[in-house]
Amino acid sequence: MPGSSSRSARRRAPGPRPPALLLVPAALGLGFLLLPLAALVLRAPWGDLARHLTSPQAGEALRLSLVSASAATVVCVVLGVPLAWVLARVPFRGRALVRALVTVPLVLPPVVGGVALLLLLGRRGLVGRHLDAWFGVSLPFTTAAVVVAEAFVAMPFLVVAVEGALRGADPRFEEAAASLGASRWTTFRRVT
């Protein structure tokens, strides 16, 4: 019977039963993540939503978000992918320390990250004072500062993900491309 095999294939064998001791914290964790979103949906001013979304302030906020997020993505890709490649493919002393330092922004509270960036790039910061004195560039409270902050927070995610993917990729494909005459840049861009 051809139909019965497809029906049985659709049915799944029951998986292992989760321990009851894990179900309660798992349910609490799910509630912890979903209940704030539910409160947001339930308490949103849906009647005034169209007016709020079409306001000039909302349009400007959306434009600023798109510009800054796009620019931060470019910064993360341009700086983070090479960093991930070096961490994945180049053995050097202190690589584990560099990898740990790359992940530090993941665990910093946002306020601490902001203060760190301000101490570096503010008008009196380690680099910011020179930017201000030499070029008249002041980053705090500008769109560029938003881009820097977004990149600072997002780049560790990109580096960790790309490094993991590169470690899992077979380097023989890169070696094959090189043996076929591809330059290092072509191999990196097209194969890696």
Secondary structure per residue as TSV (DSSP state, phi and psi in degrees):
chain	resnum	aa	ss	phi	psi
A	1	M	-	360.0	110.5
A	2	P	H	-67.5	-34.6
A	3	G	H	-69.8	-31.7
A	4	S	H	-71.2	-32.1
A	5	S	H	-69.9	-35.5
A	6	S	H	-71.1	-34.5
A	7	R	H	-66.7	-41.2
A	8	S	H	-70.6	-29.2
A	9	A	H	-69.1	-31.5
A	10	R	H	-71.6	-30.6
A	11	R	S	-75.5	137.8
A	12	R	-	-102.6	144.6
A	13	A	-	-69.8	139.9
A	14	P	-	-63.8	135.9
A	15	G	-	-79.6	-178.7
A	16	P	-	-65.3	141.9
A	17	R	-	-73.3	129.9
A	18	P	-	-70.1	147.1
A	19	P	-	-63.4	137.0
A	20	A	H	-58.3	-30.3
A	21	L	H	-64.3	-26.3
A	22	L	H	-89.7	-21.2
A	23	L	H	-67.0	-39.4
A	24	V	H	-65.6	-51.9
A	25	P	H	-65.5	-30.7
A	26	A	H	-64.8	-43.0
A	27	A	H	-64.9	-39.9
A	28	L	H	-65.0	-40.1
A	29	G	H	-62.8	-42.0
A	30	L	H	-63.8	-42.5
A	31	G	H	-62.7	-39.5
A	32	F	H	-60.2	-35.3
A	33	L	H	-84.5	-35.2
A	34	L	H	-92.0	-31.4
A	35	L	H	-63.4	-40.9
A	36	P	H	-61.8	-36.3
A	37	L	H	-67.2	-39.9
A	38	A	H	-63.3	-41.4
A	39	A	H	-62.2	-39.2
A	40	L	H	-62.5	-44.6
A	41	V	H	-66.9	-41.5
A	42	L	H	-72.6	-32.2
A	43	R	H	-97.8	-1.9
A	44	A	S	-65.4	143.0
A	45	P	-	-78.7	75.9
A	46	W	G	-61.6	-31.8
A	47	G	G	-65.5	-33.0
A	48	D	G	-99.8	7.0
A	49	L	H	-60.5	-46.1
A	50	A	H	-61.2	-42.3
A	51	R	H	-64.0	-42.7
A	52	H	H	-66.6	-42.5
A	53	L	H	-69.7	-26.8
A	54	T	T	-95.4	4.4
A	55	S	S	-72.3	153.8
A	56	P	H	-60.2	-35.0
A	57	Q	H	-65.0	-40.9
A	58	A	H	-66.7	-40.0
A	59	G	H	-62.9	-42.2
A	60	E	H	-66.8	-40.6
A	61	A	H	-64.0	-41.0
A	62	L	H	-65.1	-44.3
A	63	R	H	-60.5	-46.6
A	64	L	H	-62.4	-40.8
A	65	S	H	-63.9	-44.5
A	66	L	H	-65.6	-43.1
A	67	V	H	-65.3	-48.8
A	68	S	H	-69.3	-39.9
A	69	A	H	-66.7	-38.9
A	70	S	H	-65.6	-44.5
A	71	A	H	-65.1	-40.9
A	72	A	H	-64.6	-36.2
A	73	T	H	-63.9	-43.1
A	74	V	H	-61.7	-45.1
A	75	V	H	-59.8	-44.8
A	76	C	H	-62.9	-42.1
A	77	V	H	-68.8	-46.0
A	78	V	H	-65.1	-38.2
A	79	L	H	-96.5	-34.3
A	80	G	H	-79.5	-38.3
A	81	V	H	-64.0	-46.7
A	82	P	H	-61.3	-38.6
A	83	L	H	-62.1	-43.6
A	84	A	H	-63.3	-39.6
A	85	W	H	-63.6	-44.3
A	86	V	H	-62.0	-44.1
A	87	L	H	-65.3	-33.0
A	88	A	H	-83.9	-33.2
A	89	R	H	-116.0	-16.0
A	90	V	-	-110.4	111.7
A	91	P	-	-75.8	127.6
A	92	F	-	-150.9	157.3
A	93	R	T	-66.4	133.6
A	94	G	T	88.1	9.1
A	95	R	H	-60.6	-40.5
A	96	A	H	-63.8	-37.3
A	97	L	H	-66.3	-43.6
A	98	V	H	-61.7	-43.7
A	99	R	H	-60.1	-42.0
A	100	A	H	-65.2	-41.5
A	101	L	H	-65.5	-34.1
A	102	V	H	-62.0	-33.0
A	103	T	T	-85.9	-6.2
A	104	V	H	-56.8	-44.5
A	105	P	H	-58.8	-21.1
A	106	L	H	-66.3	-30.4
A	107	V	H	-104.1	-5.2
A	108	L	S	-75.9	136.5
A	109	P	-	-62.0	147.8
A	110	P	H	-54.2	-36.9
A	111	V	H	-65.6	-40.8
A	112	V	H	-66.0	-42.0
A	113	G	H	-60.9	-41.2
A	114	G	H	-64.7	-41.9
A	115	V	H	-65.2	-41.2
A	116	A	H	-60.5	-44.2
A	117	L	H	-65.0	-38.5
A	118	L	H	-65.7	-40.0
A	119	L	H	-67.8	-23.5
A	120	L	H	-88.8	-47.1
A	121	L	H	-110.5	-2.2
A	122	G	S	-65.5	171.1
A	123	R	T	-58.4	-29.0
A	124	R	T	-108.3	12.1
A	125	G	S	-74.5	170.4
A	126	L	T	-56.8	-43.1
A	127	V	T	-101.4	-34.7
A	128	G	H	-59.8	-36.2
A	129	R	H	-65.0	-34.9
A	130	H	H	-73.8	-38.5
A	131	L	H	-60.3	-39.7
A	132	D	H	-71.7	-44.6
A	133	A	H	-71.1	-42.9
A	134	W	H	-85.2	-37.8
A	135	F	H	-119.1	-4.8
A	136	G	-	68.9	23.9
A	137	V	-	-98.6	124.6
A	138	S	-	-123.6	115.8
A	139	L	-	-83.0	-36.0
A	140	P	T	-54.3	138.9
A	141	F	T	65.3	31.9
A	142	T	S	-121.7	169.7
A	143	T	H	-63.1	-36.4
A	144	A	H	-60.8	-37.5
A	145	A	H	-64.8	-37.8
A	146	V	H	-63.4	-42.8
A	147	V	H	-61.8	-45.6
A	148	V	H	-61.0	-45.0
A	149	A	H	-64.2	-43.1
A	150	E	H	-63.5	-41.8
A	151	A	H	-66.1	-39.3
A	152	F	H	-60.4	-39.4
A	153	V	H	-79.0	-37.3
A	154	A	H	-86.7	-30.7
A	155	M	H	-59.2	-38.5
A	156	P	H	-58.6	-37.1
A	157	F	H	-61.1	-45.2
A	158	L	H	-64.7	-45.9
A	159	V	H	-62.0	-45.8
A	160	V	H	-63.5	-43.3
A	161	A	H	-67.2	-46.1
A	162	V	H	-68.7	-39.5
A	163	E	H	-61.2	-43.6
A	164	G	H	-61.5	-41.3
A	165	A	H	-66.0	-40.7
A	166	L	H	-67.7	-36.7
A	167	R	H	-66.2	-33.3
A	168	G	H	-80.0	-19.2
A	169	A	S	-76.5	146.3
A	170	D	-	-79.8	117.0
A	171	P	T	-68.2	-10.3
A	172	R	H	-64.8	-27.5
A	173	F	H	-65.3	-40.2
A	174	E	H	-66.4	-41.1
A	175	E	H	-63.6	-39.3
A	176	A	H	-64.0	-42.5
A	177	A	H	-63.0	-40.9
A	178	A	H	-65.9	-39.2
A	179	S	H	-69.2	-21.6
A	180	L	T	-89.1	4.7
A	181	G	T	100.4	4.9
A	182	A	-	-72.7	140.3
A	183	S	-	-71.8	168.3
A	184	R	H	-61.1	-41.7
A	185	W	H	-65.3	-43.8
A	186	T	H	-63.0	-42.8
A	187	T	I	-61.7	-45.0
A	188	F	I	-63.5	-47.5
A	189	R	I	-69.3	-40.6
A	190	R	I	-97.8	-31.5
A	191	V	I	-100.8	-52.6
A	192	T	-	-66.2	360.0
